[in-house]
Amino acid sequence: MNEDFNRRPITPSKAMTVNDFALWGLEDIAYVKRIQINDEFGWSIHGADGVNIGLSADRDQAFAAIRQYDLQPVSVH
């Protein structure tokens, strides 16, 4: 390995803008959040932009549905 390469500080090529951050993971991630509607609990599925894209009565089914669309499910606490 080149020793000069290892000594150079790592600097980002550009700062992430608010818009960049909002789009981060948009095509890769879906969020699952536990919700309550009329005294019943379920699971709400949201895109990375916050838009509701589905509901499920079961958390495991929500995760399975997300994976069917080649997205990575992430829990929201």
mmCIF file of the N, C-alpha and C atoms, coordinates in Angstrom:
data_MODEL
# 
_entry.id   MODEL 
# 
loop_
_atom_site.group_PDB 
_atom_site.id 
_atom_site.type_symbol 
_atom_site.label_atom_id 
_atom_site.label_alt_id 
_atom_site.label_comp_id 
_atom_site.label_asym_id 
_atom_site.label_entity_id 
_atom_site.label_seq_id 
_atom_site.pdbx_PDB_ins_code 
_atom_site.Cartn_x 
_atom_site.Cartn_y 
_atom_site.Cartn_z 
_atom_site.occupancy 
_atom_site.B_iso_or_equiv 
_atom_site.pdbx_formal_charge 
_atom_site.auth_seq_id 
_atom_site.auth_comp_id 
_atom_site.auth_asym_id 
_atom_site.auth_atom_id 
_atom_site.pdbx_PDB_model_num 
ATOM 1   N N  . MET A 1 1  ? 0.822   -1.184  0.000  1.00 0.00 ? 1  MET A N  1 
ATOM 2   C CA . MET A 1 1  ? 0.000   0.000   0.000  1.00 0.00 ? 1  MET A CA 1 
ATOM 3   C C  . MET A 1 1  ? 0.865   1.245   0.000  1.00 0.00 ? 1  MET A C  1 
ATOM 4   N N  . ASN A 1 2  ? 0.310   2.277   -0.552 1.00 0.00 ? 2  ASN A N  1 
ATOM 5   C CA . ASN A 1 2  ? 0.988   3.550   -0.599 1.00 0.00 ? 2  ASN A CA 1 
ATOM 6   C C  . ASN A 1 2  ? 0.870   4.236   0.757  1.00 0.00 ? 2  ASN A C  1 
ATOM 7   N N  . GLU A 1 3  ? 1.993   4.517   1.406  1.00 0.00 ? 3  GLU A N  1 
ATOM 8   C CA . GLU A 1 3  ? 1.969   5.124   2.740  1.00 0.00 ? 3  GLU A CA 1 
ATOM 9   C C  . GLU A 1 3  ? 1.402   6.532   2.720  1.00 0.00 ? 3  GLU A C  1 
ATOM 10  N N  . ASP A 1 4  ? 1.640   7.299   1.631  1.00 0.00 ? 4  ASP A N  1 
ATOM 11  C CA . ASP A 1 4  ? 1.097   8.650   1.542  1.00 0.00 ? 4  ASP A CA 1 
ATOM 12  C C  . ASP A 1 4  ? -0.429  8.620   1.536  1.00 0.00 ? 4  ASP A C  1 
ATOM 13  N N  . PHE A 1 5  ? -1.003  7.636   0.893  1.00 0.00 ? 5  PHE A N  1 
ATOM 14  C CA . PHE A 1 5  ? -2.450  7.519   0.834  1.00 0.00 ? 5  PHE A CA 1 
ATOM 15  C C  . PHE A 1 5  ? -3.034  7.326   2.229  1.00 0.00 ? 5  PHE A C  1 
ATOM 16  N N  . ASN A 1 6  ? -2.375  6.519   3.044  1.00 0.00 ? 6  ASN A N  1 
ATOM 17  C CA . ASN A 1 6  ? -2.869  6.243   4.391  1.00 0.00 ? 6  ASN A CA 1 
ATOM 18  C C  . ASN A 1 6  ? -2.753  7.441   5.325  1.00 0.00 ? 6  ASN A C  1 
ATOM 19  N N  . ARG A 1 7  ? -1.920  8.398   5.024  1.00 0.00 ? 7  ARG A N  1 
ATOM 20  C CA . ARG A 1 7  ? -1.719  9.551   5.895  1.00 0.00 ? 7  ARG A CA 1 
ATOM 21  C C  . ARG A 1 7  ? -2.659  10.711  5.571  1.00 0.00 ? 7  ARG A C  1 
ATOM 22  N N  . ARG A 1 8  ? -3.270  10.705  4.400  1.00 0.00 ? 8  ARG A N  1 
ATOM 23  C CA . ARG A 1 8  ? -4.140  11.814  4.015  1.00 0.00 ? 8  ARG A CA 1 
ATOM 24  C C  . ARG A 1 8  ? -5.421  11.805  4.835  1.00 0.00 ? 8  ARG A C  1 
ATOM 25  N N  . PRO A 1 9  ? -5.814  12.979  5.322  1.00 0.00 ? 9  PRO A N  1 
ATOM 26  C CA . PRO A 1 9  ? -7.080  13.022  6.062  1.00 0.00 ? 9  PRO A CA 1 
ATOM 27  C C  . PRO A 1 9  ? -8.257  12.790  5.113  1.00 0.00 ? 9  PRO A C  1 
ATOM 28  N N  . ILE A 1 10 ? -9.278  12.173  5.629  1.00 0.00 ? 10 ILE A N  1 
ATOM 29  C CA . ILE A 1 10 ? -10.480 11.935  4.837  1.00 0.00 ? 10 ILE A CA 1 
ATOM 30  C C  . ILE A 1 10 ? -11.385 13.145  4.981  1.00 0.00 ? 10 ILE A C  1 
ATOM 31  N N  . THR A 1 11 ? -11.710 13.747  3.857  1.00 0.00 ? 11 THR A N  1 
ATOM 32  C CA . THR A 1 11 ? -12.618 14.882  3.860  1.00 0.00 ? 11 THR A CA 1 
ATOM 33  C C  . THR A 1 11 ? -13.751 14.595  2.880  1.00 0.00 ? 11 THR A C  1 
ATOM 34  N N  . PRO A 1 12 ? -14.978 14.921  3.258  1.00 0.00 ? 12 PRO A N  1 
ATOM 35  C CA . PRO A 1 12 ? -16.092 14.689  2.346  1.00 0.00 ? 12 PRO A CA 1 
ATOM 36  C C  . PRO A 1 12 ? -15.992 15.599  1.134  1.00 0.00 ? 12 PRO A C  1 
ATOM 37  N N  . SER A 1 13 ? -16.451 15.114  -0.004 1.00 0.00 ? 13 SER A N  1 
ATOM 38  C CA . SER A 1 13 ? -16.384 15.917  -1.211 1.00 0.00 ? 13 SER A CA 1 
ATOM 39  C C  . SER A 1 13 ? -17.410 17.041  -1.189 1.00 0.00 ? 13 SER A C  1 
ATOM 40  N N  . LYS A 1 14 ? -18.525 16.833  -0.474 1.00 0.00 ? 14 LYS A N  1 
ATOM 41  C CA . LYS A 1 14 ? -19.509 17.899  -0.295 1.00 0.00 ? 14 LYS A CA 1 
ATOM 42  C C  . LYS A 1 14 ? -20.331 17.592  0.940  1.00 0.00 ? 14 LYS A C  1 
ATOM 43  N N  . ALA A 1 15 ? -20.851 18.615  1.538  1.00 0.00 ? 15 ALA A N  1 
ATOM 44  C CA . ALA A 1 15 ? -21.704 18.427  2.710  1.00 0.00 ? 15 ALA A CA 1 
ATOM 45  C C  . ALA A 1 15 ? -23.076 17.951  2.257  1.00 0.00 ? 15 ALA A C  1 
ATOM 46  N N  . MET A 1 16 ? -23.732 17.166  3.098  1.00 0.00 ? 16 MET A N  1 
ATOM 47  C CA . MET A 1 16 ? -25.073 16.681  2.779  1.00 0.00 ? 16 MET A CA 1 
ATOM 48  C C  . MET A 1 16 ? -26.069 17.807  3.026  1.00 0.00 ? 16 MET A C  1 
ATOM 49  N N  . THR A 1 17 ? -26.835 18.126  2.008  1.00 0.00 ? 17 THR A N  1 
ATOM 50  C CA . THR A 1 17 ? -27.849 19.165  2.152  1.00 0.00 ? 17 THR A CA 1 
ATOM 51  C C  . THR A 1 17 ? -29.086 18.580  2.829  1.00 0.00 ? 17 THR A C  1 
ATOM 52  N N  . VAL A 1 18 ? -29.997 19.445  3.222  1.00 0.00 ? 18 VAL A N  1 
ATOM 53  C CA . VAL A 1 18 ? -31.254 18.998  3.820  1.00 0.00 ? 18 VAL A CA 1 
ATOM 54  C C  . VAL A 1 18 ? -32.003 18.122  2.826  1.00 0.00 ? 18 VAL A C  1 
ATOM 55  N N  . ASN A 1 19 ? -32.005 18.499  1.561  1.00 0.00 ? 19 ASN A N  1 
ATOM 56  C CA . ASN A 1 19 ? -32.677 17.715  0.523  1.00 0.00 ? 19 ASN A CA 1 
ATOM 57  C C  . ASN A 1 19 ? -32.009 16.351  0.344  1.00 0.00 ? 19 ASN A C  1 
ATOM 58  N N  . ASP A 1 20 ? -30.678 16.317  0.341  1.00 0.00 ? 20 ASP A N  1 
ATOM 59  C CA . ASP A 1 20 ? -29.952 15.041  0.245  1.00 0.00 ? 20 ASP A CA 1 
ATOM 60  C C  . ASP A 1 20 ? -30.331 14.124  1.401  1.00 0.00 ? 20 ASP A C  1 
ATOM 61  N N  . PHE A 1 21 ? -30.394 14.701  2.607  1.00 0.00 ? 21 PHE A N  1 
ATOM 62  C CA . PHE A 1 21 ? -30.742 13.909  3.781  1.00 0.00 ? 21 PHE A CA 1 
ATOM 63  C C  . PHE A 1 21 ? -32.164 13.364  3.668  1.00 0.00 ? 21 PHE A C  1 
ATOM 64  N N  . ALA A 1 22 ? -33.088 14.169  3.167  1.00 0.00 ? 22 ALA A N  1 
ATOM 65  C CA . ALA A 1 22 ? -34.480 13.748  3.012  1.00 0.00 ? 22 ALA A CA 1 
ATOM 66  C C  . ALA A 1 22 ? -34.607 12.597  2.021  1.00 0.00 ? 22 ALA A C  1 
ATOM 67  N N  . LEU A 1 23 ? -33.748 12.573  1.015  1.00 0.00 ? 23 LEU A N  1 
ATOM 68  C CA . LEU A 1 23 ? -33.802 11.521  -0.007 1.00 0.00 ? 23 LEU A CA 1 
ATOM 69  C C  . LEU A 1 23 ? -32.986 10.289  0.352  1.00 0.00 ? 23 LEU A C  1 
ATOM 70  N N  . TRP A 1 24 ? -32.190 10.375  1.424  1.00 0.00 ? 24 TRP A N  1 
ATOM 71  C CA . TRP A 1 24 ? -31.308 9.296   1.824  1.00 0.00 ? 24 TRP A CA 1 
ATOM 72  C C  . TRP A 1 24 ? -32.122 8.052   2.164  1.00 0.00 ? 24 TRP A C  1 
ATOM 73  N N  . GLY A 1 25 ? -31.864 6.967   1.484  1.00 0.00 ? 25 GLY A N  1 
ATOM 74  C CA . GLY A 1 25 ? -32.549 5.712   1.739  1.00 0.00 ? 25 GLY A CA 1 
ATOM 75  C C  . GLY A 1 25 ? -33.919 5.609   1.108  1.00 0.00 ? 25 GLY A C  1 
ATOM 76  N N  . LEU A 1 26 ? -34.320 6.612   0.347  1.00 0.00 ? 26 LEU A N  1 
ATOM 77  C CA . LEU A 1 26 ? -35.666 6.661   -0.206 1.00 0.00 ? 26 LEU A CA 1 
ATOM 78  C C  . LEU A 1 26 ? -36.022 5.405   -0.990 1.00 0.00 ? 26 LEU A C  1 
ATOM 79  N N  . GLU A 1 27 ? -35.080 4.871   -1.724 1.00 0.00 ? 27 GLU A N  1 
ATOM 80  C CA . GLU A 1 27 ? -35.355 3.707   -2.554 1.00 0.00 ? 27 GLU A CA 1 
ATOM 81  C C  . GLU A 1 27 ? -34.945 2.394   -1.886 1.00 0.00 ? 27 GLU A C  1 
ATOM 82  N N  . ASP A 1 28 ? -34.466 2.448   -0.645 1.00 0.00 ? 28 ASP A N  1 
ATOM 83  C CA . ASP A 1 28 ? -33.926 1.251   -0.008 1.00 0.00 ? 28 ASP A CA 1 
ATOM 84  C C  . ASP A 1 28 ? -34.593 0.873   1.303  1.00 0.00 ? 28 ASP A C  1 
ATOM 85  N N  . ILE A 1 29 ? -35.228 1.811   1.967  1.00 0.00 ? 29 ILE A N  1 
ATOM 86  C CA . ILE A 1 29 ? -35.681 1.598   3.341  1.00 0.00 ? 29 ILE A CA 1 
ATOM 87  C C  . ILE A 1 29 ? -37.179 1.836   3.470  1.00 0.00 ? 29 ILE A C  1 
ATOM 88  N N  . ALA A 1 30 ? -37.822 1.034   4.309  1.00 0.00 ? 30 ALA A N  1 
ATOM 89  C CA . ALA A 1 30 ? -39.202 1.287   4.726  1.00 0.00 ? 30 ALA A CA 1 
ATOM 90  C C  . ALA A 1 30 ? -39.244 1.138   6.238  1.00 0.00 ? 30 ALA A C  1 
ATOM 91  N N  . TYR A 1 31 ? -39.993 2.002   6.882  1.00 0.00 ? 31 TYR A N  1 
ATOM 92  C CA . TYR A 1 31 ? -40.075 2.027   8.334  1.00 0.00 ? 31 TYR A CA 1 
ATOM 93  C C  . TYR A 1 31 ? -41.375 1.389   8.814  1.00 0.00 ? 31 TYR A C  1 
ATOM 94  N N  . VAL A 1 32 ? -41.285 0.668   9.932  1.00 0.00 ? 32 VAL A N  1 
ATOM 95  C CA . VAL A 1 32 ? -42.447 0.026   10.530 1.00 0.00 ? 32 VAL A CA 1 
ATOM 96  C C  . VAL A 1 32 ? -42.653 0.626   11.921 1.00 0.00 ? 32 VAL A C  1 
ATOM 97  N N  . LYS A 1 33 ? -43.894 1.053   12.158 1.00 0.00 ? 33 LYS A N  1 
ATOM 98  C CA . LYS A 1 33 ? -44.214 1.708   13.423 1.00 0.00 ? 33 LYS A CA 1 
ATOM 99  C C  . LYS A 1 33 ? -45.488 1.113   13.997 1.00 0.00 ? 33 LYS A C  1 
ATOM 100 N N  . ARG A 1 34 ? -45.464 0.821   15.287 1.00 0.00 ? 34 ARG A N  1 
ATOM 101 C CA . ARG A 1 34 ? -46.658 0.295   15.958 1.00 0.00 ? 34 ARG A CA 1 
ATOM 102 C C  . ARG A 1 34 ? -47.662 1.431   16.136 1.00 0.00 ? 34 ARG A C  1 
ATOM 103 N N  . ILE A 1 35 ? -48.914 1.152   15.785 1.00 0.00 ? 35 ILE A N  1 
ATOM 104 C CA . ILE A 1 35 ? -49.961 2.163   15.884 1.00 0.00 ? 35 ILE A CA 1 
ATOM 105 C C  . ILE A 1 35 ? -51.186 1.586   16.586 1.00 0.00 ? 35 ILE A C  1 
ATOM 106 N N  . GLN A 1 36 ? -52.048 2.472   17.028 1.00 0.00 ? 36 GLN A N  1 
ATOM 107 C CA . GLN A 1 36 ? -53.308 2.065   17.636 1.00 0.00 ? 36 GLN A CA 1 
ATOM 108 C C  . GLN A 1 36 ? -54.439 2.800   16.933 1.00 0.00 ? 36 GLN A C  1 
ATOM 109 N N  . ILE A 1 37 ? -55.410 2.015   16.454 1.00 0.00 ? 37 ILE A N  1 
ATOM 110 C CA . ILE A 1 37 ? -56.593 2.573   15.805 1.00 0.00 ? 37 ILE A CA 1 
ATOM 111 C C  . ILE A 1 37 ? -57.817 1.935   16.446 1.00 0.00 ? 37 ILE A C  1 
ATOM 112 N N  . ASN A 1 38 ? -58.678 2.753   17.026 1.00 0.00 ? 38 ASN A N  1 
ATOM 113 C CA . ASN A 1 38 ? -59.916 2.259   17.647 1.00 0.00 ? 38 ASN A CA 1 
ATOM 114 C C  . ASN A 1 38 ? -59.665 1.093   18.615 1.00 0.00 ? 38 ASN A C  1 
ATOM 115 N N  . ASP A 1 39 ? -58.770 1.282   19.535 1.00 0.00 ? 39 ASP A N  1 
ATOM 116 C CA . ASP A 1 39 ? -58.442 0.288   20.568 1.00 0.00 ? 39 ASP A CA 1 
ATOM 117 C C  . ASP A 1 39 ? -57.815 -0.996  20.031 1.00 0.00 ? 39 ASP A C  1 
ATOM 118 N N  . GLU A 1 40 ? -57.387 -1.012  18.786 1.00 0.00 ? 40 GLU A N  1 
ATOM 119 C CA . GLU A 1 40 ? -56.680 -2.169  18.217 1.00 0.00 ? 40 GLU A CA 1 
ATOM 120 C C  . GLU A 1 40 ? -55.294 -1.719  17.782 1.00 0.00 ? 40 GLU A C  1 
ATOM 121 N N  . PHE A 1 41 ? -54.320 -2.628  17.972 1.00 0.00 ? 41 PHE A N  1 
ATOM 122 C CA . PHE A 1 41 ? -52.948 -2.327  17.586 1.00 0.00 ? 41 PHE A CA 1 
ATOM 123 C C  . PHE A 1 41 ? -52.628 -2.970  16.245 1.00 0.00 ? 41 PHE A C  1 
ATOM 124 N N  . GLY A 1 42 ? -51.777 -2.287  15.496 1.00 0.00 ? 42 GLY A N  1 
ATOM 125 C CA . GLY A 1 42 ? -51.319 -2.790  14.209 1.00 0.00 ? 42 GLY A CA 1 
ATOM 126 C C  . GLY A 1 42 ? -49.972 -2.178  13.891 1.00 0.00 ? 42 GLY A C  1 
ATOM 127 N N  . TRP A 1 43 ? -49.562 -2.320  12.647 1.00 0.00 ? 43 TRP A N  1 
ATOM 128 C CA . TRP A 1 43 ? -48.247 -1.851  12.223 1.00 0.00 ? 43 TRP A CA 1 
ATOM 129 C C  . TRP A 1 43 ? -48.404 -1.020  10.955 1.00 0.00 ? 43 TRP A C  1 
ATOM 130 N N  . SER A 1 44 ? -47.903 0.180   10.998 1.00 0.00 ? 44 SER A N  1 
ATOM 131 C CA . SER A 1 44 ? -47.953 1.095   9.871  1.00 0.00 ? 44 SER A CA 1 
ATOM 132 C C  . SER A 1 44 ? -46.614 1.039   9.143  1.00 0.00 ? 44 SER A C  1 
ATOM 133 N N  . ILE A 1 45 ? -46.657 0.974   7.825  1.00 0.00 ? 45 ILE A N  1 
ATOM 134 C CA . ILE A 1 45 ? -45.450 0.911   6.998  1.00 0.00 ? 45 ILE A CA 1 
ATOM 135 C C  . ILE A 1 45 ? -45.306 2.247   6.275  1.00 0.00 ? 45 ILE A C  1 
ATOM 136 N N  . HIS A 1 46 ? -44.118 2.844   6.401  1.00 0.00 ? 46 HIS A N  1 
ATOM 137 C CA . HIS A 1 46 ? -43.861 4.154   5.800  1.00 0.00 ? 46 HIS A CA 1 
ATOM 138 C C  . HIS A 1 46 ? -42.623 4.094   4.922  1.00 0.00 ? 46 HIS A C  1 
ATOM 139 N N  . GLY A 1 47 ? -42.662 4.825   3.819  1.00 0.00 ? 47 GLY A N  1 
ATOM 140 C CA . GLY A 1 47 ? -41.481 4.994   2.995  1.00 0.00 ? 47 GLY A CA 1 
ATOM 141 C C  . GLY A 1 47 ? -40.479 5.880   3.709  1.00 0.00 ? 47 GLY A C  1 
ATOM 142 N N  . ALA A 1 48 ? -39.274 5.942   3.195  1.00 0.00 ? 48 ALA A N  1 
ATOM 143 C CA . ALA A 1 48 ? -38.232 6.762   3.821  1.00 0.00 ? 48 ALA A CA 1 
ATOM 144 C C  . ALA A 1 48 ? -38.609 8.242   3.839  1.00 0.00 ? 48 ALA A C  1 
ATOM 145 N N  . ASP A 1 49 ? -39.520 8.643   2.960  1.00 0.00 ? 49 ASP A N  1 
ATOM 146 C CA . ASP A 1 49 ? -39.963 10.038  2.940  1.00 0.00 ? 49 ASP A CA 1 
ATOM 147 C C  . ASP A 1 49 ? -41.116 10.303  3.898  1.00 0.00 ? 49 ASP A C  1 
ATOM 148 N N  . GLY A 1 50 ? -41.537 9.264   4.651  1.00 0.00 ? 50 GLY A N  1 
ATOM 149 C CA . GLY A 1 50 ? -42.587 9.423   5.647  1.00 0.00 ? 50 GLY A CA 1 
ATOM 150 C C  . GLY A 1 50 ? -43.983 9.110   5.159  1.00 0.00 ? 50 GLY A C  1 
ATOM 151 N N  . VAL A 1 51 ? -44.155 8.870   3.869  1.00 0.00 ? 51 VAL A N  1 
ATOM 152 C CA . VAL A 1 51 ? -45.469 8.577   3.309  1.00 0.00 ? 51 VAL A CA 1 
ATOM 153 C C  . VAL A 1 51 ? -45.909 7.181   3.740  1.00 0.00 ? 51 VAL A C  1 
ATOM 154 N N  . ASN A 1 52 ? -47.153 7.084   4.220  1.00 0.00 ? 52 ASN A N  1 
ATOM 155 C CA . ASN A 1 52 ? -47.696 5.782   4.616  1.00 0.00 ? 52 ASN A CA 1 
ATOM 156 C C  . ASN A 1 52 ? -47.923 4.947   3.368  1.00 0.00 ? 52 ASN A C  1 
ATOM 157 N N  . ILE A 1 53 ? -47.345 3.740   3.340  1.00 0.00 ? 53 ILE A N  1 
ATOM 158 C CA . ILE A 1 53 ? -47.491 2.878   2.165  1.00 0.00 ? 53 ILE A CA 1 
ATOM 159 C C  . ILE A 1 53 ? -48.190 1.568   2.492  1.00 0.00 ? 53 ILE A C  1 
ATOM 160 N N  . GLY A 1 54 ? -48.582 1.359   3.748  1.00 0.00 ? 54 GLY A N  1 
ATOM 161 C CA . GLY A 1 54 ? -49.312 0.142   4.066  1.00 0.00 ? 54 GLY A CA 1 
ATOM 162 C C  . GLY A 1 54 ? -49.593 -0.020  5.543  1.00 0.00 ? 54 GLY A C  1 
ATOM 163 N N  . LEU A 1 55 ? -50.459 -0.981  5.826  1.00 0.00 ? 55 LEU A N  1 
ATOM 164 C CA . LEU A 1 55 ? -50.803 -1.350  7.198  1.00 0.00 ? 55 LEU A CA 1 
ATOM 165 C C  . LEU A 1 55 ? -50.783 -2.855  7.307  1.00 0.00 ? 55 LEU A C  1 
ATOM 166 N N  . SER A 1 56 ? -50.480 -3.348  8.502  1.00 0.00 ? 56 SER A N  1 
ATOM 167 C CA . SER A 1 56 ? -50.487 -4.779  8.760  1.00 0.00 ? 56 SER A CA 1 
ATOM 168 C C  . SER A 1 56 ? -50.924 -5.020  10.200 1.00 0.00 ? 56 SER A C  1 
ATOM 169 N N  . ALA A 1 57 ? -51.626 -6.104  10.408 1.00 0.00 ? 57 ALA A N  1 
ATOM 170 C CA . ALA A 1 57 ? -52.032 -6.469  11.767 1.00 0.00 ? 57 ALA A CA 1 
ATOM 171 C C  . ALA A 1 57 ? -50.891 -7.127  12.526 1.00 0.00 ? 57 ALA A C  1 
ATOM 172 N N  . ASP A 1 58 ? -49.860 -7.590  11.808 1.00 0.00 ? 58 ASP A N  1 
ATOM 173 C CA . ASP A 1 58 ? -48.771 -8.361  12.406 1.00 0.00 ? 58 ASP A CA 1 
ATOM 174 C C  . ASP A 1 58 ? -47.422 -7.771  11.988 1.00 0.00 ? 58 ASP A C  1 
ATOM 175 N N  . ARG A 1 59 ? -46.516 -7.619  12.945 1.00 0.00 ? 59 ARG A N  1 
ATOM 176 C CA . ARG A 1 59 ? -45.195 -7.037  12.657 1.00 0.00 ? 59 ARG A CA 1 
ATOM 177 C C  . ARG A 1 59 ? -44.400 -7.893  11.674 1.00 0.00 ? 59 ARG A C  1 
ATOM 178 N N  . ASP A 1 60 ? -44.388 -9.193  11.871 1.00 0.00 ? 60 ASP A N  1 
ATOM 179 C CA . ASP A 1 60 ? -43.638 -10.068 10.969 1.00 0.00 ? 60 ASP A CA 1 
ATOM 180 C C  . ASP A 1 60 ? -44.173 -9.999  9.545  1.00 0.00 ? 60 ASP A C  1 
ATOM 181 N N  . GLN A 1 61 ? -45.478 -9.890  9.407  1.00 0.00 ? 61 GLN A N  1 
ATOM 182 C CA . GLN A 1 61 ? -46.069 -9.761  8.071  1.00 0.00 ? 61 GLN A CA 1 
ATOM 183 C C  . GLN A 1 61 ? -45.692 -8.421  7.439  1.00 0.00 ? 61 GLN A C  1 
ATOM 184 N N  . ALA A 1 62 ? -45.628 -7.380  8.249  1.00 0.00 ? 62 ALA A N  1 
ATOM 185 C CA . ALA A 1 62 ? -45.205 -6.074  7.740  1.00 0.00 ? 62 ALA A CA 1 
ATOM 186 C C  . ALA A 1 62 ? -43.777 -6.151  7.208  1.00 0.00 ? 62 ALA A C  1 
ATOM 187 N N  . PHE A 1 63 ? -42.889 -6.791  7.959  1.00 0.00 ? 63 PHE A N  1 
ATOM 188 C CA . PHE A 1 63 ? -41.497 -6.941  7.519  1.00 0.00 ? 63 PHE A CA 1 
ATOM 189 C C  . PHE A 1 63 ? -41.410 -7.785  6.256  1.00 0.00 ? 63 PHE A C  1 
ATOM 190 N N  . ALA A 1 64 ? -42.202 -8.850  6.180  1.00 0.00 ? 64 ALA A N  1 
ATOM 191 C CA . ALA A 1 64 ? -42.201 -9.711  4.992  1.00 0.00 ? 64 ALA A CA 1 
ATOM 192 C C  . ALA A 1 64 ? -42.690 -8.942  3.766  1.00 0.00 ? 64 ALA A C  1 
ATOM 193 N N  . ALA A 1 65 ? -43.728 -8.140  3.942  1.00 0.00 ? 65 ALA A N  1 
ATOM 194 C CA . ALA A 1 65 ? -44.257 -7.355  2.830  1.00 0.00 ? 65 ALA A CA 1 
ATOM 195 C C  . ALA A 1 65 ? -43.208 -6.366  2.321  1.00 0.00 ? 65 ALA A C  1 
ATOM 196 N N  . ILE A 1 66 ? -42.494 -5.746  3.226  1.00 0.00 ? 66 ILE A N  1 
ATOM 197 C CA . ILE A 1 66 ? -41.451 -4.795  2.847  1.00 0.00 ? 66 ILE A CA 1 
ATOM 198 C C  . ILE A 1 66 ? -40.355 -5.499  2.056  1.00 0.00 ? 66 ILE A C  1 
ATOM 199 N N  . ARG A 1 67 ? -39.935 -6.657  2.523  1.00 0.00 ? 67 ARG A N  1 
ATOM 200 C CA . ARG A 1 67 ? -38.865 -7.401  1.832  1.00 0.00 ? 67 ARG A CA 1 
ATOM 201 C C  . ARG A 1 67 ? -39.299 -7.877  0.446  1.00 0.00 ? 67 ARG A C  1 
ATOM 202 N N  . GLN A 1 68 ? -40.599 -8.123  0.251  1.00 0.00 ? 68 GLN A N  1 
ATOM 203 C CA . GLN A 1 68 ? -41.090 -8.530  -1.068 1.00 0.00 ? 68 GLN A CA 1 
ATOM 204 C C  . GLN A 1 68 ? -40.824 -7.452  -2.119 1.00 0.00 ? 68 GLN A C  1 
ATOM 205 N N  . TYR A 1 69 ? -40.721 -6.223  -1.684 1.00 0.00 ? 69 TYR A N  1 
ATOM 206 C CA . TYR A 1 69 ? -40.447 -5.112  -2.599 1.00 0.00 ? 69 TYR A CA 1 
ATOM 207 C C  . TYR A 1 69 ? -38.979 -4.709  -2.583 1.00 0.00 ? 69 TYR A C  1 
ATOM 208 N N  . ASP A 1 70 ? -38.125 -5.628  -2.111 1.00 0.00 ? 70 ASP A N  1 
ATOM 209 C CA . ASP A 1 70 ? -36.674 -5.417  -2.064 1.00 0.00 ? 70 ASP A CA 1 
ATOM 210 C C  . ASP A 1 70 ? -36.271 -4.177  -1.279 1.00 0.00 ? 70 ASP A C  1 
ATOM 211 N N  . LEU A 1 71 ? -37.023 -3.908  -0.210 1.00 0.00 ? 71 LEU A N  1 
ATOM 212 C CA . LEU A 1 71 ? -36.679 -2.823  0.697  1.00 0.00 ? 71 LEU A CA 1 
ATOM 213 C C  . LEU A 1 71 ? -36.166 -3.402  2.008  1.00 0.00 ? 71 LEU A C  1 
ATOM 214 N N  . GLN A 1 72 ? -35.434 -2.617  2.746  1.00 0.00 ? 72 GLN A N  1 
ATOM 215 C CA . GLN A 1 72 ? -34.919 -3.021  4.041  1.00 0.00 ? 72 GLN A CA 1 
ATOM 216 C C  . GLN A 1 72 ? -35.849 -2.483  5.123  1.00 0.00 ? 72 GLN A C  1 
ATOM 217 N N  . PRO A 1 73 ? -36.509 -3.362  5.905  1.00 0.00 ? 73 PRO A N  1 
ATOM 218 C CA . PRO A 1 73 ? -37.377 -2.870  6.977  1.00 0.00 ? 73 PRO A CA 1 
ATOM 219 C C  . PRO A 1 73 ? -36.573 -2.366  8.173  1.00 0.00 ? 73 PRO A C  1 
ATOM 220 N N  . VAL A 1 74 ? -37.063 -1.276  8.755  1.00 0.00 ? 74 VAL A N  1 
ATOM 221 C CA . VAL A 1 74 ? -36.433 -0.675  9.934  1.00 0.00 ? 74 VAL A CA 1 
ATOM 222 C C  . VAL A 1 74 ? -37.535 -0.318  10.915 1.00 0.00 ? 74 VAL A C  1 
ATOM 223 N N  . SER A 1 75 ? -37.353 -0.676  12.179 1.00 0.00 ? 75 SER A N  1 
ATOM 224 C CA . SER A 1 75 ? -38.350 -0.358  13.207 1.00 0.00 ? 75 SER A CA 1 
ATOM 225 C C  . SER A 1 75 ? -38.202 1.089   13.668 1.00 0.00 ? 75 SER A C  1 
ATOM 226 N N  . VAL A 1 76 ? -39.332 1.724   13.921 1.00 0.00 ? 76 VAL A N  1 
ATOM 227 C CA . VAL A 1 76 ? -39.362 3.058   14.499 1.00 0.00 ? 76 VAL A CA 1 
ATOM 228 C C  . VAL A 1 76 ? -39.842 2.899   15.917 1.00 0.00 ? 76 VAL A C  1 
ATOM 229 N N  . HIS A 1 77 ? -39.132 3.505   16.864 1.00 0.00 ? 77 HIS A N  1 
ATOM 230 C CA . HIS A 1 77 ? -39.516 3.370   18.271 1.00 0.00 ? 77 HIS A CA 1 
ATOM 231 C C  . HIS A 1 77 ? -40.157 4.626   18.762 1.00 0.00 ? 77 HIS A C  1 
# 
